[in-house]
Amino acid sequence: MDDCDLARRFPCLTKSETDVCRLILAGKKRSEICLLLDKTENNVDVTRNHIRKKLNVPTDQDLQKFLINLLIEKEYSKKEEINK
C-alpha cells in the first residue's frame, strides 16, 4: 500500500502521518521508522499519538492491528457500495 492510497483512505492524516502508517503496516519497529524517515524517537512517538487521536485508536490497542482492521473494514464497505 502506498502513501497515496493511505491518504485517500485517511484524508485526515498528514503526509508525515501517512508515512508512519505505511511503515507500521509494513511491520517496522519504532527504531526502524526513525532511521527510514530520519526522525527522532520522540518525533515518531508524537506522530503515532496524532494518528491514534485522529483515527480514535484506543491506547490499549496495537496500532498495526487496528490499522489493518480499519483498512479491511473500509475495503468491505467500498465493495458493499459497489454492489448496491
N, C-alpha and C positions, 0 to 999 in steps of 0.2 A: 504494500500500500504506500503510495507516495504522498507528499505533502499536499498536493492539490486535491487529492481525494479526501484526505483528512480535513482540509479547510472547507470543502463543500459539505461534509457531514457534520462538522462542528464549526459553524461560522462565527461563533462567539470567541473562539480561541485566536490568539495572536500567532504570527509566524514562528516565534520562539517556542510557544506552547505546542504548536503542531510538530515542530522539530523534535521536541522532547517526547511527545506522544508516539511518534513514529519509532523512535528508538526504544521506548518502553515496550511497545508492541512487538518489536524485534527481539525482546528478551535481554536488552542491555541493562547492566547494573549502573548505579549512580556514577561510580568511578569511570566507567567506560563512556557514559554520556558526557561527562566532564571533558574527557580527552577528545572525543569526537567533535564536540561543539565548542571547544576551547573556552569553557566556563568553569567557574569555581563551584565547589560542592554546595556552598551556600546559595549561589545563584540557581543551581539546578533544583535545590530543595524549595526555594521560593516559587520557582516556575511550577513545580509539581503541586504545591499548595494552591496556586492560582487555578490550575487545571481542576483540582478537586473541588474548589469552590464553584467554579463556573459550570461544572458538569454534575454538581451535587453528589460527589462521591463520598460516602461515609469514611471517616478516618480509620475505622477498623477493617475496612475492605481493601484487598490488594488492588492497586491501581491497574496493573496489567490485566488481571482477570475482569475487572469492571469494564475497561475499555473494549476488550474482546466481546463481552456480553452485549455491550451497548451497540457495537458495530453489527453484531448478529441481529439484534432487535431492529435496528434501522434497515438492514437489508431485507428482513422479513416483512416489515411494514411497507417497504418500497414495492416488493413483489405483490403484496396484498392490493395495493393501489392499482397496479398494472392489471391485475386480474378482475377488477371491478367493471 
